[in-house]
Structures are given as structure tokens and as C-alpha cells.
Amino acid sequence: MSIEDIIAESRETILQCDQARAVAVAERAVAQGFDPVQVLSEGFSYGIRQMGDLFGRGEVFLPQLILSSEVMKSAVVILDAAIQGGTPQAKAKMVIATVEGDVHDIGKGIVVSLLKTQGIEVYDLGRDVPTVKIIEKALEVDANIIGTSALLTTTLMGQKKLEDELRKNGLRDKFKTMVGGAPATQRWADRIGADAYAEDAAEAVTKALALLGR
Amino acid sequence: MSDIFTRYGDGSPTRMSKEDIRFDLEEGTRDAADRGKIPALTEAELDRLFEICTMPEKAVTVERGDEVVVSFDAGTLKLPVRAGIPMDRSTAILTHERAFCSDTMELGHVDYSYKQLKAIIHEECQAMEHIQLNTIIPVFYGAMPNLGLYTKPDGPIDNWSELLPLAKIAEAKAAQEEAVEHAVKDMVYVASRMYESGADGINFDTVGASGDADVLATLQAAQILKEKYPDIAIEFGMAGEFVLGMHGELYYDGTRLAGLYPHQQVKMAEKAGANIFGAVINTNSSMTFAWNIARAVTFVKACTEAANIPVHVNVGMGVGAIPVTNTPPVDAVSRADKALVEIGKADGL
């Protein structure tokens, strides 16, 4: 079986939420000596991004998306072990929250599920979270990224407040920041000085990995 | 040359060339057609939409004879709550009737969910009776199905938003099905009391905000109400352009609800007995007004063609190509309204 076949089958297992087959494909890839990073990024991760896109179009539904992320996790365990020669890779850490005053978190929950599939250790602080609490948690766990969501134009300022507070406390360079939510845009991210903006869950994964240099 | 003033979906002003506006119109209609599996706008419709987008006037309006009626959601929350004008709900409705010349109006409570209204229903009935005695325009009573309120800690049911990320899918689905039963009872109870207190109609607002179970509950409630009161007027205002599949396996009259777009949603609403359908098309805050309005008009046109009941398109902040800003700019709002009515053939807004 060629690497192209392995990649194609990896994608299929995600789209079909087939856990047993995903594990088998990952094991086969490792046994045949294929590059596990390539299998992960071009196969399984690509499949997850496809699922995210289909979800964004109303063509697959949340239970399927969650199931596919579980399938992905099973494959990641095998490929991660191969990447590190059996030693578990140090996980990147991300603190994520819906900003203070905003109780919308359906979208954030989906982002969290997809981020976890990439081996990122996600600390989800929930909704209506004060800026100070977000920063405290990020310091406590030594996070790489802080992600915030806001659905309302009135609460969008919470994302700017985070940037301001990080700068004020000399912490801005310690963390990468990502913003999302209906009123957020790349223009908004640029204006407040956030490191990245993601339009949907699939893009959040891509942007987070880019921030982590993966 | 970038000579046309326009905006992005977040309200940011910009200037674009005519070629770029035309390109975004074509991309917008293509996106809607692709997602909804519906026809794209014709060249003639795109030409007209281009004219509307590039009209030099700050505000535009429909041609004489194309005027449409308006209905409201969160009606009495607009002036007293969002605008912060100190007036009671009765005054707000009279202001809409006598100063704004609104065709209809909606009485709603600040706790705008059917579940919450049970406890204060006697006060709401009294408010409706008082308002009906003082107004001429039809006054609806409205609130949201808001299935999320039936989950812990606000209600008795396990929270599917917590269960799903834990991959407890069967439990999450069962919780949603249980919530449907509670919500149907509450919606039928509150709507019945308000109708019997003189409401000219019942508005189910932001249907689907909690996903496909939210839609199923509303359809079932509407069906029961229609059987109980054959003359009751029911308006459905949707939450988003497609039904979010939080459950994914819920059906109404043999049709899976998850993933339905406006032209399909309206048929479900009709079957349940709705009299007015409030189509929603999400505004993408990163894209231009041209892209968003082409998309919105494409979806609305398909919806009005499929519908046998009036379609009142949602044109508030963040929907119907209206920018996501607290006070939507008149240049964008008036152009969206004109396009949705003249090309999308909306019956109302």
C-alpha cells in the first residue's frame, strides 16, 4: 500500500467515523515505515478539517463531528508514539473561554473538540469568563495559546481587554492569542493586536497549529 | 478605480471598484447556490443587485407599489431595553403604531423565553389585554423556544453541550428529546393563555437556536396550537440559515430537520400550521456587503418560490446581509431591504 493510499484511507476513516479502521490504518502506516507526521497532517487532520467544513455547511451534524474527533484521537495516539519513538510528545496547551458578559458557547465547544484531536491540551474555562481569570489560568498551566470567543458586538471588547491586560502586565509576548465569534474578523484581530483570527472550528485548528509552528 | 462606498459585514466602511463589487455579487450567489443546492441568481438579477449596491444615494427604498409589511421579534425590547429609552411596553407599542407606522408589533418580556414566562403569565395576559384595548395594529405575543433553558443548571435535564464534547452521544440525544417534551408543553401553555387574552398572533422567535430539537419542539407546539385554535396566527422566526444538527436524527413528518435551509424550513413551518415564516440568512462579518446581500437574496428567492405562506425576512443585526453592528447603518439596511423585496420577492421584513 502506498503513502497515497494510506492518506486517502485515513481521510475516509474520519469522514465515516470508523474508529477500528482508523486504528488499523495508523498501525499499518507505522508498520510500513511511512512518515507519521505526513499521515497525520495530510490524512487524519485533513479529514477532520473536511468534517469541520461539512458541519459548517449543515451537511454533517454535531454528533458525527464529535464521533470523528474521537476516531482521530485514537489514531493520534498511535502516530504520536511513532513520531516520538515511543516517548509521548509534550502537549501544547491552550486556554479557551467565552469572554465576560457573553454566554454563547456552542461554537466554542466545537472548536475545543477539534483542537483536542490535534493533541492540544485544551483548558476550557466555559462562558462569561472575566479577563483576569483567563490570564490566571494561562499562567497557571503555562499555556501556549489563549483563545477567546465572543458572539455579541457588545462583548467583543472583552477580546481587546485581554490584549490590553496582557500588555499592561508585561505578558503579551508570553502567549499567542486567537479570537473568534460572529462579530470578530481578521480586521478586528489586527486592530486589537491578536495573533490570529479563525472564522470557524476547522480554521481554528489550522491557525492554532500555525501558531504552534506545526 | 475604488469609487463606490460600501461596507464589510462587520459594518466597517470601505470603497470598492465596480468590478470588485460585481465579482463579490457573483461569488455570494454562487456560495448560496452551492450550500443550499438552489439556483444562483440570473444575470439580470445580478445586474439589478449591482445597481442597488452602487446607487449613489445614502439611503434607498423600494419602488412605489413594492412596499411590504413589517413584523417584529423582540418587539418591546427594542426601545425600552436596547435603546435605553425609559418607557413601558405599552408606550413602546403605541410609539411603533403611531410614530413609526409599524404594520404589526410584538409584545415580549425581557425574559424572552417561553419557559420563563409560565411564572408570570397572569401579568403578561394583563399587559396584552391592556395593549389590545389601546392599539389598532395586530399585536403578537412572542418569545424564544430556547431549549437550552431546560438543561442543568437552569432546568432538570442533563446539558447536551457538556455531554457531546465528552462523546456521550446517546445521552446527549436522549436529553434533547426529553427537553422537546418540556418545551412543547410550555409553548402551548403560554401561547394559549396569550391568545385567549387577545393576542393577534403568536411569534416563535429564534427557532433552532438550540439546534434541531429546538425546531422540532416549535413545530410540534405550533401543530397543537393550530388544532386547538384553528384561527390562531403563528409566526416562525428562525435562528440561522440552516438547522444546526445538535441531535441529527430528529424528524418532522418524515423529514430530517438537521441541515435544512430556508426553502426547506418553510415547508416544515407550513405543515405545522405557521402563517408567516421568518427566513434567516447569516451575515459573514469578514465578507463585503455585496457578497452578503447576493447570498441573502439567493436564499430568500428560493424560499419565497417554495413558500405558500408569506415570508418575512429577518433583517436585523447580523442577518439578511445587515452588518453585525449595534446600530446597523442605513446605507446597508436600506439596500438590503430593497434587494430582498425586489429581487428576493420577500413578502415582508
Interface residues (C-beta under 8 A of the other chain):
Chain A: R57 G58 E59 V60 F61 L62 P63 Q64 I66 L67 E70 D105 I106 G109 V112 S113 D124 T153 T154 A182 P183 A184 T185 Q186 R187 W188 E199
Chain B: Y8 G9 D10 S12 R35 S161 L164 P165 A167 I169 A172 K173 G211 D212 F242 V243 L244 G245 M246 H247 G248 A258 G259 L260 Y261 N282 N284 S285 S286 M317 G318 V324 T325 N326
